[in-house]
């Protein structure tokens, strides 16, 4: 058997194991979550409040908290990431661009808990003093901190997408007398939109799947938030807090519904990315 054939079979085996592992995780969560999903509590689970003392295990506020914090962090991070990417790939001198890119790569290696500590001792007091509302542990605080966390991911993907634009396109713009801004607006951004969308979706997935930041600075209130200055609890934070409950209790079983929702949200994001890449390949972008 040739070396190429061996490599091909090894990669096929790895892909098969990976796919089966993903399906196994989904089946595992469905089986353990069946007691609460089949007991006629599914609608209450999605729309009701969280009150285990009264036999109510609704995760509505956690869903709202996860979506609000994730999308708000994306709203904060996108302009920062896009501007930094443009500076690195288009506007900055080569030496400055390389230094900035290395710094961004370094930021991706910082543990999430470090961001959480910085948020507790620096950002929380600022938010509390600035808005004079609550403890400072709020949706806004968590979203700002998550924006810093997910920005390096978007920046690196955006820069890579900008650098993949064919040089011949940029040369043609320069030959017509176009500036670097003209190249950016008329060539780079239109050709890079699949990469930009990929960066947005992956960053959203990371924000939605993060546990430590939401656990440390969002406040973990199980009530439905009324504003971005209120405390909230995310699905991941909820899983982290309730995981020590009795294995046989419905309180514990409800965690697998949280896991299923996160699984489905992530799967939808992956499908979106794949479909966009497929369309971009068909259209020749």
C-alpha atoms as a printed R data frame, in Angstrom:
    type eleno elety resid chain resno       x      y       z
1   ATOM     1    CA   UNK     A     1   0.000  0.000   0.000
2   ATOM     2    CA   UNK     A     2   1.389  3.375  -0.986
3   ATOM     3    CA   UNK     A     3   2.116  6.144   1.487
4   ATOM     4    CA   UNK     A     4  -0.517  8.382  -0.061
5   ATOM     5    CA   UNK     A     5  -3.117  5.641   0.333
6   ATOM     6    CA   UNK     A     6  -2.226  5.184   4.002
7   ATOM     7    CA   UNK     A     7  -2.534  8.915   4.645
8   ATOM     8    CA   UNK     A     8  -5.878  8.981   2.852
9   ATOM     9    CA   UNK     A     9  -7.248  6.132   4.982
10  ATOM    10    CA   UNK     A    10  -5.910  7.693   8.187
11  ATOM    11    CA   UNK     A    11  -7.622 10.982   7.390
12  ATOM    12    CA   UNK     A    12 -10.842  9.153   6.522
13  ATOM    13    CA   UNK     A    13 -10.688  7.301   9.844
14  ATOM    14    CA   UNK     A    14 -10.079 10.541  11.731
15  ATOM    15    CA   UNK     A    15 -13.022 12.216   9.996
16  ATOM    16    CA   UNK     A    16 -15.263  9.224  10.751
17  ATOM    17    CA   UNK     A    17 -14.298  9.168  14.431
18  ATOM    18    CA   UNK     A    18 -14.853 12.915  14.673
19  ATOM    19    CA   UNK     A    19 -18.301 12.681  13.097
20  ATOM    20    CA   UNK     A    20 -19.333  9.736  15.262
21  ATOM    21    CA   UNK     A    21 -18.102 11.537  18.385
22  ATOM    22    CA   UNK     A    22 -20.233 14.553  17.544
23  ATOM    23    CA   UNK     A    23 -23.312 12.399  16.967
24  ATOM    24    CA   UNK     A    24 -22.598 10.450  20.171
25  ATOM    25    CA   UNK     A    25 -22.487 13.645  22.218
26  ATOM    26    CA   UNK     A    26 -25.847 14.703  20.776
27  ATOM    27    CA   UNK     A    27 -27.415 11.306  21.497
28  ATOM    28    CA   UNK     A    28 -25.953 11.338  25.021
29  ATOM    29    CA   UNK     A    29 -27.547 14.717  25.782
30  ATOM    30    CA   UNK     A    30 -30.893 13.651  24.314
31  ATOM    31    CA   UNK     A    31 -30.989 10.439  26.389
32  ATOM    32    CA   UNK     A    32 -30.135 12.166  29.661
33  ATOM    33    CA   UNK     A    33 -32.527 15.009  28.917
34  ATOM    34    CA   UNK     A    34 -35.461 12.754  28.010
35  ATOM    35    CA   UNK     A    35 -37.050 12.774  31.503
36  ATOM    36    CA   UNK     A    36 -37.729 16.479  31.312
37  ATOM    37    CA   UNK     A    37 -38.324 16.616  27.556
38  ATOM    38    CA   UNK     A    38 -40.971 13.848  27.618
39  ATOM    39    CA   UNK     A    39 -42.696 14.781  30.862
40  ATOM    40    CA   UNK     A    40 -44.787 17.459  29.212
41  ATOM    41    CA   UNK     A    41 -42.509 20.226  30.483
42  ATOM    42    CA   UNK     A    42 -40.889 21.188  27.176
43  ATOM    43    CA   UNK     A    43 -42.870 24.406  26.660
44  ATOM    44    CA   UNK     A    44 -42.368 25.332  30.313
45  ATOM    45    CA   UNK     A    45 -38.683 24.599  29.910
46  ATOM    46    CA   UNK     A    46 -38.328 27.151  27.122
47  ATOM    47    CA   UNK     A    47 -40.697 29.819  28.394
48  ATOM    48    CA   UNK     A    48 -40.910 29.436  32.168
49  ATOM    49    CA   UNK     A    49 -38.809 30.888  35.004
50  ATOM    50    CA   UNK     A    50 -36.137 28.995  36.909
51  ATOM    51    CA   UNK     A    51 -37.554 28.061  40.314
52  ATOM    52    CA   UNK     A    52 -36.496 24.547  41.408
53  ATOM    53    CA   UNK     A    53 -38.075 25.032  44.844
54  ATOM    54    CA   UNK     A    54 -41.477 25.189  43.117
55  ATOM    55    CA   UNK     A    55 -40.749 22.433  40.602
56  ATOM    56    CA   UNK     A    56 -40.280 24.884  37.703
57  ATOM    57    CA   UNK     A    57 -37.147 24.511  35.582
58  ATOM    58    CA   UNK     A    58 -37.608 27.080  32.826
59  ATOM    59    CA   UNK     A    59 -34.514 28.455  31.111
60  ATOM    60    CA   UNK     A    60 -36.105 31.394  29.309
61  ATOM    61    CA   UNK     A    61 -34.003 33.964  31.143
62  ATOM    62    CA   UNK     A    62 -30.821 32.013  30.377
63  ATOM    63    CA   UNK     A    63 -31.680 31.911  26.672
64  ATOM    64    CA   UNK     A    64 -32.345 35.648  26.681
65  ATOM    65    CA   UNK     A    65 -29.149 36.279  28.625
66  ATOM    66    CA   UNK     A    66 -27.018 34.188  26.251
67  ATOM    67    CA   UNK     A    67 -28.422 35.791  23.103
68  ATOM    68    CA   UNK     A    68 -28.291 39.336  24.476
69  ATOM    69    CA   UNK     A    69 -24.729 39.138  25.782
70  ATOM    70    CA   UNK     A    70 -23.453 37.324  22.663
71  ATOM    71    CA   UNK     A    71 -24.998 39.649  20.074
72  ATOM    72    CA   UNK     A    72 -24.140 42.775  22.071
73  ATOM    73    CA   UNK     A    73 -20.513 41.655  22.323
74  ATOM    74    CA   UNK     A    74 -20.494 41.060  18.559
75  ATOM    75    CA   UNK     A    75 -21.912 44.553  18.018
76  ATOM    76    CA   UNK     A    76 -19.053 46.028  20.059
77  ATOM    77    CA   UNK     A    77 -16.327 43.801  18.606
78  ATOM    78    CA   UNK     A    78 -17.125 43.985  14.883
79  ATOM    79    CA   UNK     A    79 -16.167 47.621  14.164
80  ATOM    80    CA   UNK     A    80 -13.048 47.290  16.328
81  ATOM    81    CA   UNK     A    81 -12.019 44.079  14.588
82  ATOM    82    CA   UNK     A    82 -12.746 45.316  11.079
83  ATOM    83    CA   UNK     A    83 -10.854 48.570  11.654
84  ATOM    84    CA   UNK     A    84  -7.853 46.750  13.116
85  ATOM    85    CA   UNK     A    85  -7.875 44.279  10.233
86  ATOM    86    CA   UNK     A    86  -7.906 47.073   7.665
87  ATOM    87    CA   UNK     A    87  -5.018 48.748   9.472
88  ATOM    88    CA   UNK     A    88  -2.975 45.531   9.508
89  ATOM    89    CA   UNK     A    89  -3.720 44.353   5.959
90  ATOM    90    CA   UNK     A    90  -4.052 47.622   4.042
91  ATOM    91    CA   UNK     A    91  -2.951 50.830   5.739
92  ATOM    92    CA   UNK     A    92  -0.103 50.183   8.202
93  ATOM    93    CA   UNK     A    93   3.570 49.895   7.182
94  ATOM    94    CA   UNK     A    94   4.782 46.308   6.952
95  ATOM    95    CA   UNK     A    95   6.758 46.385  10.207
96  ATOM    96    CA   UNK     A    96   3.880 47.852  12.203
97  ATOM    97    CA   UNK     A    97   1.427 45.410  10.619
98  ATOM    98    CA   UNK     A    98   3.579 42.400  11.567
99  ATOM    99    CA   UNK     A    99   3.931 43.642  15.152
100 ATOM   100    CA   UNK     A   100   0.171 44.176  15.469
101 ATOM   101    CA   UNK     A   101  -0.572 40.750  14.018
102 ATOM   102    CA   UNK     A   102   1.772 39.082  16.503
103 ATOM   103    CA   UNK     A   103   0.125 40.973  19.350
104 ATOM   104    CA   UNK     A   104  -3.314 39.811  18.220
105 ATOM   105    CA   UNK     A   105  -2.087 36.213  18.031
106 ATOM   106    CA   UNK     A   106  -0.705 36.558  21.552
107 ATOM   107    CA   UNK     A   107  -4.105 37.769  22.774
108 ATOM   108    CA   UNK     A   108  -5.745 34.558  21.553
109 ATOM   109    CA   UNK     A   109  -3.563 32.599  24.005
110 ATOM   110    CA   UNK     A   110  -4.644 34.542  27.112
111 ATOM   111    CA   UNK     A   111  -6.844 32.316  29.336
112 ATOM   112    CA   UNK     A   112 -10.450 33.414  29.627
113 ATOM   113    CA   UNK     A   113 -10.248 33.491  33.414
114 ATOM   114    CA   UNK     A   114  -7.621 36.256  33.166
115 ATOM   115    CA   UNK     A   115 -10.117 38.408  31.261
116 ATOM   116    CA   UNK     A   116 -12.623 37.594  33.987
117 ATOM   117    CA   UNK     A   117 -10.308 38.799  36.767
118 ATOM   118    CA   UNK     A   118  -9.570 42.009  34.869
119 ATOM   119    CA   UNK     A   119 -13.297 42.515  34.418
120 ATOM   120    CA   UNK     A   120 -14.067 42.041  38.115
121 ATOM   121    CA   UNK     A   121 -11.394 44.408  39.424
122 ATOM   122    CA   UNK     A   122 -11.351 47.003  36.626
123 ATOM   123    CA   UNK     A   123 -14.426 46.984  34.394
124 ATOM   124    CA   UNK     A   124 -17.106 46.187  37.005
125 ATOM   125    CA   UNK     A   125 -16.219 49.202  39.232
126 ATOM   126    CA   UNK     A   126 -16.127 51.485  36.185
127 ATOM   127    CA   UNK     A   127 -19.588 50.376  35.021
128 ATOM   128    CA   UNK     A   128 -20.960 50.666  38.571
129 ATOM   129    CA   UNK     A   129 -19.626 54.194  39.069
130 ATOM   130    CA   UNK     A   130 -20.457 55.363  35.558
131 ATOM   131    CA   UNK     A   131 -24.091 54.294  35.465
132 ATOM   132    CA   UNK     A   132 -24.816 54.216  39.236
133 ATOM   133    CA   UNK     A   133 -26.953 51.124  38.737
134 ATOM   134    CA   UNK     A   134 -26.658 47.819  40.540
135 ATOM   135    CA   UNK     A   135 -23.403 46.073  41.350
136 ATOM   136    CA   UNK     A   136 -21.753 46.617  37.960
137 ATOM   137    CA   UNK     A   137 -22.026 42.913  37.164
138 ATOM   138    CA   UNK     A   138 -24.350 43.150  34.204
139 ATOM   139    CA   UNK     A   139 -25.064 42.249  30.607
140 ATOM   140    CA   UNK     A   140 -23.140 45.326  29.461
141 ATOM   141    CA   UNK     A   141 -20.052 44.387  31.481
142 ATOM   142    CA   UNK     A   142 -20.024 40.823  30.190
143 ATOM   143    CA   UNK     A   143 -20.601 41.985  26.595
144 ATOM   144    CA   UNK     A   144 -17.725 44.479  26.717
145 ATOM   145    CA   UNK     A   145 -15.376 41.861  28.127
146 ATOM   146    CA   UNK     A   146 -16.511 39.254  25.598
147 ATOM   147    CA   UNK     A   147 -15.954 41.791  22.816
148 ATOM   148    CA   UNK     A   148 -12.293 41.947  23.828
149 ATOM   149    CA   UNK     A   149 -12.154 38.150  23.964
150 ATOM   150    CA   UNK     A   150 -13.622 37.506  20.507
151 ATOM   151    CA   UNK     A   151 -11.963 40.397  18.661
152 ATOM   152    CA   UNK     A   152  -8.636 38.568  18.034
153 ATOM   153    CA   UNK     A   153 -10.511 35.690  16.407
154 ATOM   154    CA   UNK     A   154 -12.299 38.028  14.018
155 ATOM   155    CA   UNK     A   155  -9.179 40.094  13.317
156 ATOM   156    CA   UNK     A   156  -7.099 37.079  12.278
157 ATOM   157    CA   UNK     A   157  -9.853 35.704  10.043
158 ATOM   158    CA   UNK     A   158 -10.513 39.118   8.474
159 ATOM   159    CA   UNK     A   159  -6.803 39.713   7.795
160 ATOM   160    CA   UNK     A   160  -6.427 36.260   6.244
161 ATOM   161    CA   UNK     A   161  -9.460 36.952   4.058
162 ATOM   162    CA   UNK     A   162  -8.069 40.322   2.933
163 ATOM   163    CA   UNK     A   163  -4.697 38.775   2.079
164 ATOM   164    CA   UNK     A   164  -6.357 36.146  -0.122
165 ATOM   165    CA   UNK     A   165  -7.659 38.761  -2.566
166 ATOM   166    CA   UNK     A   166  -5.822 38.186  -5.898
167 ATOM   167    CA   UNK     A   167  -2.899 40.579  -6.362
168 ATOM   168    CA   UNK     A   168  -3.941 41.127  -9.980
169 ATOM   169    CA   UNK     A   169  -7.144 42.844  -8.802
170 ATOM   170    CA   UNK     A   170  -5.196 45.254  -6.625
171 ATOM   171    CA   UNK     A   171  -2.663 45.889  -9.386
172 ATOM   172    CA   UNK     A   172  -5.488 46.766 -11.772
173 ATOM   173    CA   UNK     A   173  -6.887 49.329  -9.321
174 ATOM   174    CA   UNK     A   174  -3.430 50.869  -8.874
175 ATOM   175    CA   UNK     A   175  -2.977 51.030 -12.653
176 ATOM   176    CA   UNK     A   176  -6.204 53.025 -12.865
177 ATOM   177    CA   UNK     A   177  -4.899 55.511 -10.310
178 ATOM   178    CA   UNK     A   178  -6.833 54.158  -7.340
179 ATOM   179    CA   UNK     A   179  -5.668 54.735  -3.780
180 ATOM   180    CA   UNK     A   180  -5.438 52.174  -0.981
181 ATOM   181    CA   UNK     A   181  -8.876 53.268   0.189
182 ATOM   182    CA   UNK     A   182 -10.234 52.635  -3.320
183 ATOM   183    CA   UNK     A   183  -8.708 49.159  -3.233
184 ATOM   184    CA   UNK     A   184 -10.342 48.546   0.141
185 ATOM   185    CA   UNK     A   185 -13.833 49.759  -0.778
186 ATOM   186    CA   UNK     A   186 -14.094 48.491  -4.350
187 ATOM   187    CA   UNK     A   187 -12.013 45.297  -4.309
188 ATOM   188    CA   UNK     A   188 -10.933 43.965  -0.913
189 ATOM   189    CA   UNK     A   189 -14.206 44.201   0.999
190 ATOM   190    CA   UNK     A   190 -16.445 42.896  -1.831
191 ATOM   191    CA   UNK     A   191 -14.092 39.945  -2.458
192 ATOM   192    CA   UNK     A   192 -13.670 39.167   1.253
193 ATOM   193    CA   UNK     A   193 -17.292 39.041   2.388
194 ATOM   194    CA   UNK     A   194 -17.368 35.226   2.863
195 ATOM   195    CA   UNK     A   195 -14.394 35.497   5.217
196 ATOM   196    CA   UNK     A   196 -15.979 38.403   7.066
197 ATOM   197    CA   UNK     A   197 -19.183 36.443   7.606
198 ATOM   198    CA   UNK     A   198 -17.153 33.417   8.713
199 ATOM   199    CA   UNK     A   199 -15.335 35.544  11.280
200 ATOM   200    CA   UNK     A   200 -18.619 36.953  12.567
201 ATOM   201    CA   UNK     A   201 -20.251 33.559  12.935
202 ATOM   202    CA   UNK     A   202 -17.231 31.934  14.594
203 ATOM   203    CA   UNK     A   203 -16.879 34.871  16.982
204 ATOM   204    CA   UNK     A   204 -20.570 34.643  17.829
205 ATOM   205    CA   UNK     A   205 -20.159 30.939  18.513
206 ATOM   206    CA   UNK     A   206 -17.224 31.594  20.824
207 ATOM   207    CA   UNK     A   207 -19.128 34.322  22.663
208 ATOM   208    CA   UNK     A   208 -22.139 32.074  23.067
209 ATOM   209    CA   UNK     A   209 -20.036 29.146  24.250
210 ATOM   210    CA   UNK     A   210 -17.879 31.035  26.742
211 ATOM   211    CA   UNK     A   211 -18.446 30.174  30.392
212 ATOM   212    CA   UNK     A   212 -15.959 31.982  32.624
213 ATOM   213    CA   UNK     A   213 -16.640 35.583  31.633
214 ATOM   214    CA   UNK     A   214 -20.408 35.308  31.921
215 ATOM   215    CA   UNK     A   215 -20.005 33.344  35.153
216 ATOM   216    CA   UNK     A   216 -17.682 35.921  36.708
217 ATOM   217    CA   UNK     A   217 -19.078 39.303  35.602
218 ATOM   218    CA   UNK     A   218 -22.663 38.902  34.315
219 ATOM   219    CA   UNK     A   219 -24.181 38.650  37.807
220 ATOM   220    CA   UNK     A   220 -25.886 35.245  37.322
221 ATOM   221    CA   UNK     A   221 -29.395 36.492  38.086
222 ATOM   222    CA   UNK     A   222 -32.125 34.039  37.059
223 ATOM   223    CA   UNK     A   223 -34.620 36.862  36.529
224 ATOM   224    CA   UNK     A   224 -35.518 38.103  33.069
225 ATOM   225    CA   UNK     A   225 -33.323 41.178  32.387
226 ATOM   226    CA   UNK     A   226 -35.047 44.465  31.592
227 ATOM   227    CA   UNK     A   227 -31.987 46.397  30.420
228 ATOM   228    CA   UNK     A   228 -28.333 45.816  29.575
229 ATOM   229    CA   UNK     A   229 -27.412 47.160  33.043
230 ATOM   230    CA   UNK     A   230 -29.244 44.285  34.746
231 ATOM   231    CA   UNK     A   231 -27.566 41.080  35.857
232 ATOM   232    CA   UNK     A   232 -28.213 37.959  33.850
233 ATOM   233    CA   UNK     A   233 -27.246 34.310  33.539
234 ATOM   234    CA   UNK     A   234 -26.210 32.548  30.341
235 ATOM   235    CA   UNK     A   235 -26.820 28.926  29.370
236 ATOM   236    CA   UNK     A   236 -23.140 28.066  29.820
237 ATOM   237    CA   UNK     A   237 -22.962 29.849  33.170
238 ATOM   238    CA   UNK     A   238 -26.118 28.069  34.266
239 ATOM   239    CA   UNK     A   239 -24.603 24.688  33.418
240 ATOM   240    CA   UNK     A   240 -21.469 25.571  35.379
241 ATOM   241    CA   UNK     A   241 -23.464 26.590  38.450
242 ATOM   242    CA   UNK     A   242 -25.980 23.712  38.513
243 ATOM   243    CA   UNK     A   243 -23.685 20.860  37.469
244 ATOM   244    CA   UNK     A   244 -23.187 19.826  41.125
245 ATOM   245    CA   UNK     A   245 -26.906 19.123  41.628
246 ATOM   246    CA   UNK     A   246 -28.183 15.614  42.359
247 ATOM   247    CA   UNK     A   247 -27.804 13.441  39.242
248 ATOM   248    CA   UNK     A   248 -31.352 12.050  39.524
249 ATOM   249    CA   UNK     A   249 -33.098 15.396  40.004
250 ATOM   250    CA   UNK     A   250 -35.019 17.227  37.273
251 ATOM   251    CA   UNK     A   251 -32.873 20.230  38.087
252 ATOM   252    CA   UNK     A   252 -29.866 18.304  36.804
253 ATOM   253    CA   UNK     A   253 -31.750 16.871  33.814
254 ATOM   254    CA   UNK     A   254 -32.660 20.387  32.710
255 ATOM   255    CA   UNK     A   255 -28.982 21.074  32.105
256 ATOM   256    CA   UNK     A   256 -29.030 18.714  29.142
257 ATOM   257    CA   UNK     A   257 -31.753 20.826  27.546
258 ATOM   258    CA   UNK     A   258 -29.362 23.775  27.873
259 ATOM   259    CA   UNK     A   259 -26.654 21.682  26.245
260 ATOM   260    CA   UNK     A   260 -28.956 20.673  23.401
261 ATOM   261    CA   UNK     A   261 -29.854 24.301  22.698
262 ATOM   262    CA   UNK     A   262 -26.195 25.300  22.609
263 ATOM   263    CA   UNK     A   263 -25.442 22.306  20.374
264 ATOM   264    CA   UNK     A   264 -28.194 23.244  17.922
265 ATOM   265    CA   UNK     A   265 -27.173 26.914  17.864
266 ATOM   266    CA   UNK     A   266 -23.571 25.961  17.103
267 ATOM   267    CA   UNK     A   267 -24.653 23.501  14.411
268 ATOM   268    CA   UNK     A   268 -26.745 26.177  12.713
269 ATOM   269    CA   UNK     A   269 -23.718 28.481  12.660
270 ATOM   270    CA   UNK     A   270 -21.548 25.776  11.080
271 ATOM   271    CA   UNK     A   271 -24.194 25.131   8.417
272 ATOM   272    CA   UNK     A   272 -24.327 28.860   7.641
273 ATOM   273    CA   UNK     A   273 -20.546 29.002   7.195
274 ATOM   274    CA   UNK     A   274 -20.483 25.920   4.958
275 ATOM   275    CA   UNK     A   275 -23.321 27.184   2.781
276 ATOM   276    CA   UNK     A   276 -21.674 30.588   2.359
277 ATOM   277    CA   UNK     A   277 -18.361 28.996   1.398
278 ATOM   278    CA   UNK     A   278 -20.168 26.746  -1.085
279 ATOM   279    CA   UNK     A   279 -21.932 29.713  -2.682
280 ATOM   280    CA   UNK     A   280 -18.688 31.663  -2.827
281 ATOM   281    CA   UNK     A   281 -16.954 28.747  -4.535
282 ATOM   282    CA   UNK     A   282 -19.750 28.346  -7.079
283 ATOM   283    CA   UNK     A   283 -19.680 32.035  -7.955
284 ATOM   284    CA   UNK     A   284 -15.907 32.098  -8.210
285 ATOM   285    CA   UNK     A   285 -15.229 34.487  -5.316
